């Protein structure tokens, strides 16, 4: 049985109707943008796509997995990419897609950056590099490190088809998936010896990050 059929078997009528309308990456991104941000607190679990659709809120990984599910329902590969940062910043996760052999990304975020990527990138690495200059410390608590660029590694495309749909779509939580994604093969953004040549983001860039889509 094709993976899309395996997924559709476990969808509720409401879920099936929602996904039937999301027949392109652009529509999936618009759908994610319509949901308020889910700001995780200490100890909060990562919601499965089923619970995201029920709770009607999501953060980056929840949005990426929901996007992957929507793509899978239309016979497209459910692929994730994980971005790893320094310890004083937060990782980010996007859903990947390809159109005519060019890569793009669907992303859920509350800020002006780390967002959607048009399918113009020849390789996953090209796409990952497009996020590098947007990834920096921006709050006052960062003190002397304000503006420091923090993105260090990106994962190879992580295919959710290695799991049965019910394992991740309707799971109690996806903490286990976050751990497996984090432990999957990652590649460095740049050689360590180039770090001394990096320039901090400017004040106008760090100020721009204070803008939030959802308060």
C-alpha positions as CSV (number, residue, x, y, z in Angstrom):
1,X,0.0,0.0,0.0
2,X,1.3,3.4,-0.9
3,X,2.3,5.6,2.0
4,X,-0.4,8.2,1.2
5,X,-3.0,5.5,1.4
6,X,-1.6,4.2,4.7
7,X,-1.9,7.8,6.1
8,X,-5.4,8.4,4.8
9,X,-6.6,5.2,6.5
10,X,-6.0,6.7,9.9
11,X,-7.3,10.2,9.2
12,X,-10.6,11.3,10.6
13,X,-13.2,12.9,8.2
14,X,-12.2,16.3,9.5
15,X,-8.5,15.7,9.0
16,X,-9.1,14.2,5.5
17,X,-11.1,17.3,4.5
18,X,-8.4,19.7,5.8
19,X,-5.6,17.8,3.9
20,X,-7.6,17.5,0.7
21,X,-7.3,21.3,0.3
22,X,-3.6,21.4,0.9
23,X,-2.5,20.1,-2.5
24,X,0.6,22.3,-2.9
25,X,3.4,23.5,-0.7
26,X,2.2,27.1,-0.9
27,X,-1.2,26.1,0.4
28,X,0.4,24.1,3.2
29,X,2.5,27.2,4.2
30,X,-0.6,29.4,4.2
31,X,-2.4,26.9,6.4
32,X,0.5,26.9,8.9
33,X,0.6,30.7,8.9
34,X,-3.1,30.8,10.0
35,X,-2.3,29.0,13.3
36,X,-1.2,30.9,16.4
37,X,2.2,30.1,17.7
38,X,2.5,27.5,20.4
39,X,5.2,28.8,22.7
40,X,6.6,25.7,24.5
41,X,7.2,25.9,28.3
42,X,9.6,23.9,30.4
43,X,8.6,20.2,30.2
44,X,6.0,20.6,27.5
45,X,5.7,17.7,25.0
46,X,5.7,18.1,21.3
47,X,2.2,17.8,19.8
48,X,1.5,15.3,17.1
49,X,-0.2,16.5,13.9
50,X,-3.6,15.2,15.1
51,X,-3.3,17.2,18.4
52,X,-2.0,20.3,16.5
53,X,-5.2,20.2,14.4
54,X,-7.2,19.8,17.6
55,X,-5.4,22.4,19.7
56,X,-5.1,24.8,16.7
57,X,-1.7,26.1,17.6
58,X,1.9,25.0,16.8
59,X,5.6,25.8,17.1
60,X,8.3,25.1,14.5
61,X,8.7,21.3,14.8
62,X,4.9,20.7,15.3
63,X,4.3,22.8,12.1
64,X,7.0,21.0,10.2
65,X,5.6,17.6,11.0
66,X,2.1,18.7,10.2
67,X,3.3,20.1,6.9
68,X,5.1,16.8,6.1
69,X,1.8,14.9,6.8
70,X,-0.1,17.2,4.5
71,X,2.5,16.6,1.7
72,X,2.5,12.8,2.4
73,X,-1.3,12.8,1.9
74,X,-0.7,14.0,-1.7
75,X,1.9,11.4,-2.5
76,X,4.9,13.8,-1.8
77,X,7.8,12.7,0.5
78,X,7.3,13.8,4.2
79,X,10.8,15.2,4.7
80,X,12.2,17.2,7.6
81,X,15.4,19.3,8.0
82,X,16.8,20.1,11.5
83,X,19.0,23.1,12.2
84,X,21.4,22.8,15.1
85,X,22.7,25.9,16.9
86,X,25.0,26.9,19.7
87,X,23.8,26.1,23.2
88,X,22.6,29.6,23.8
89,X,20.1,29.5,20.9
90,X,17.2,27.3,19.8
91,X,17.2,24.7,17.0
92,X,14.7,25.0,14.2
93,X,12.9,22.4,12.0
94,X,11.4,22.8,8.6
95,X,9.6,20.5,6.1
96,X,11.3,20.1,2.8
97,X,9.8,19.7,-0.7
98,X,11.0,19.5,-4.3
99,X,9.6,20.9,-7.5
100,X,11.3,20.1,-10.8
101,X,14.4,19.0,-8.8
102,X,14.7,22.3,-6.9
103,X,14.4,22.3,-3.1
104,X,12.1,24.6,-1.0
105,X,11.0,24.6,2.7
106,X,7.8,25.1,4.7
107,X,8.4,26.8,8.1
108,X,6.5,27.8,11.1
109,X,8.0,30.7,13.1
110,X,6.8,33.7,15.0
111,X,9.4,36.1,13.7
112,X,10.2,37.8,10.4
113,X,13.0,35.3,9.5
114,X,13.5,31.6,9.3
115,X,10.4,31.3,7.2
116,X,9.3,29.8,3.9
117,X,11.8,29.1,1.1
118,X,10.8,29.2,-2.5
119,X,11.9,26.1,-4.5
120,X,15.0,27.6,-6.1
121,X,17.8,25.6,-4.4
122,X,19.7,22.9,-6.2
123,X,20.7,21.0,-3.1
124,X,19.6,20.7,0.6
125,X,22.9,22.4,1.5
126,X,22.1,25.4,-0.6
127,X,18.7,25.7,1.1
128,X,20.3,25.3,4.6
129,X,22.8,28.0,3.9
130,X,20.0,30.4,3.1
131,X,19.1,30.4,6.8
132,X,22.6,31.1,8.1
133,X,22.5,34.9,8.1
134,X,19.1,35.0,9.7
135,X,20.2,32.9,12.7
136,X,21.6,35.1,15.4
137,X,21.1,36.1,19.1
138,X,18.9,39.1,19.3
139,X,17.5,39.7,22.8
140,X,19.0,42.0,25.5
141,X,19.8,39.0,27.7
142,X,22.4,37.9,25.2
143,X,24.6,40.9,26.3
144,X,28.0,40.9,24.6
145,X,26.9,38.1,22.3
146,X,24.1,40.1,20.8
147,X,24.1,39.6,17.1
148,X,26.3,36.6,17.2
149,X,25.5,34.1,14.4
150,X,24.6,30.7,15.9
151,X,23.7,28.2,13.2
152,X,26.2,25.4,13.1
153,X,24.8,22.3,11.4
154,X,21.8,21.0,9.4
155,X,20.5,17.5,9.0
156,X,20.3,15.4,5.9
157,X,16.7,15.2,4.7
158,X,14.9,13.1,7.3
159,X,12.3,10.9,5.8
160,X,9.2,10.1,8.0
161,X,8.3,7.2,5.8
162,X,10.7,5.1,7.9
163,X,7.9,5.0,10.4
164,X,4.3,3.9,10.0
165,X,2.0,6.9,9.8
166,X,0.2,6.1,13.0
167,X,3.5,6.1,14.9
168,X,3.9,9.8,14.4
169,X,0.7,11.3,13.1
170,X,-1.5,10.3,16.0
171,X,1.2,9.8,18.7
172,X,0.7,10.9,22.3
173,X,3.7,13.2,21.8
174,X,6.6,13.5,19.5
175,X,9.4,14.0,22.0
176,X,10.9,10.7,20.7
177,X,10.9,12.0,17.1
178,X,12.7,15.2,18.1
179,X,15.4,13.0,19.7
180,X,15.8,10.8,16.6
181,X,15.9,13.9,14.4
182,X,18.5,15.5,16.5
183,X,20.6,12.3,16.5
184,X,20.3,11.8,12.7
185,X,23.3,12.6,10.4
186,X,24.1,16.3,10.4
187,X,26.5,18.3,8.3
188,X,28.5,21.4,9.3
189,X,27.4,24.8,8.0
190,X,31.0,26.0,7.7
191,X,34.5,24.9,8.6
192,X,35.4,25.8,12.2
193,X,38.5,27.8,11.1
194,X,36.2,30.3,9.3
195,X,34.4,31.3,12.5
196,X,36.8,34.1,13.3
197,X,35.8,35.8,10.1
198,X,32.0,36.0,10.9
199,X,30.5,39.4,11.5
200,X,27.7,40.0,14.0
201,X,24.3,41.0,12.9
202,X,23.7,44.7,13.0
203,X,21.4,46.6,15.3
204,X,18.7,47.0,12.7
205,X,18.7,43.2,12.1
206,X,18.5,42.4,15.9
207,X,15.7,45.0,16.3
208,X,13.8,43.5,13.4
209,X,13.6,40.2,15.4
210,X,11.5,41.8,18.1
211,X,8.6,41.9,15.6
212,X,6.2,38.9,16.3
213,X,3.4,37.6,14.2
214,X,1.5,36.3,17.2
215,X,1.7,38.0,20.6
